Amino acid sequence: MKSLSLFAITCATLAAYTNAVRTFTILGGQIYTPGLAIVDAPQPFTPLGGTTLHVAIDVSGNGRLPPYTYQAFPNGTVPTFFDPNPSDDDDELNPLTGTYYHNITIFLSSYENGHNLTVSNNTLPPSRFNNSYVAPVLSLERGSTVKHINWIWPDCLRKGLGEYNISIHQSFTYNASDYYTIFRLPITLTNDLDSTRDAADCELLQNPLITEENQRLSSSTIDFQPWINGTGAQVDYQDGDKDKPSSAGRVYVGKFLAAWVVILGAAVIVI
């Protein structure tokens, strides 16, 4: 166990709540999603309250992805054509290939309480409702590898305490194939909410509840976690001249990491 601690690996078995089994992979306090993003906070089943939901997401694969693979334009998406090394000689932008984000959207959902609320839907909220949901995740803190989402708890949650999921949807290209993943991070909304917060009306944020089966059918998931299975993501920028090397090269996770990964036990939660 001493050797494991040197690699800052956190291993724990999450408590059983009800009948839906969910497995989490936590390494050094970071929660690895089935997509490219890594959740730094909150931890599963954290009791929350106060004024704001805080979510921190590392979009760089712990520094393995070059900035242009997650650098957003104003609409929050990485365009299909984007040149990380523009020059005056370029007549047009070259295609970005390999591995990169399209967008990240986030919802707060609870079947028990009948909520599926928009936290960030990859659009800018109208100025008069700027406290309702968060701007596109990839456009936050431009240049930063970690995106901090600060969302004011809406008005209807005064009576909606209990078990919730932070539902993180990722659309991305991985090694030239497109994927759409959904990761549900359970939290417990148990602490008092700040009654003085600038809370938005839930009617502005409510979406239809989607069954777990429909979410599964709408997803396209990689068979392994790209940053910790020893394979890693290939990040290619296809330069216009085939005889020239790739501008970005390729990035792979060292295979030695696979030997130090601990997969957490099953977590059973309310959905």
HELIX and SHEET records of a PDB file:
HELIX    1   1 LYS A    2  LEU A    6  1                                   5    
HELIX    2   2 PRO A   67  THR A   69  5                                   3    
HELIX    3   3 SER A  127  PHE A  129  5                                   3    
HELIX    4   4 VAL A  137  SER A  139  5                                   3    
HELIX    5   5 ASP A  155  ARG A  158  5                                   4    
HELIX    6   6 CYS A  202  LEU A  204  5                                   3    
HELIX    7   7 GLU A  212  SER A  218  1                                   7    
HELIX    8   8 LYS A  255  TRP A  260  5                                   6    
SHEET    1   A 2 ALA A  20  THR A  23  0                                        
SHEET    2   A 2 ALA A 266  ILE A 269 -1                                        
SHEET    1   B 5 THR A  25  LEU A  27  0                                        
SHEET    2   B 5 GLN A  30  TYR A  32 -1                                        
SHEET    3   B 5 ILE A  38  ALA A  41 -1                                        
SHEET    4   B 5 THR A  52  ASP A  58 -1                                        
SHEET    5   B 5 VAL A 146  ILE A 152 -1                                        
SHEET    1   C 5 THR A  46  GLY A  50  0                                        
SHEET    2   C 5 SER A 177  LEU A 193  1                                        
SHEET    3   C 5 GLY A 162  TYR A 174 -1                                        
SHEET    4   C 5 TYR A 100  SER A 110 -1                                        
SHEET    5   C 5 HIS A 115  SER A 120 -1                                        
SHEET    1   D 2 LEU A  96  THR A  97  0                                        
SHEET    2   D 2 ASP A 236  TYR A 237 -1                                        
END                                                                             
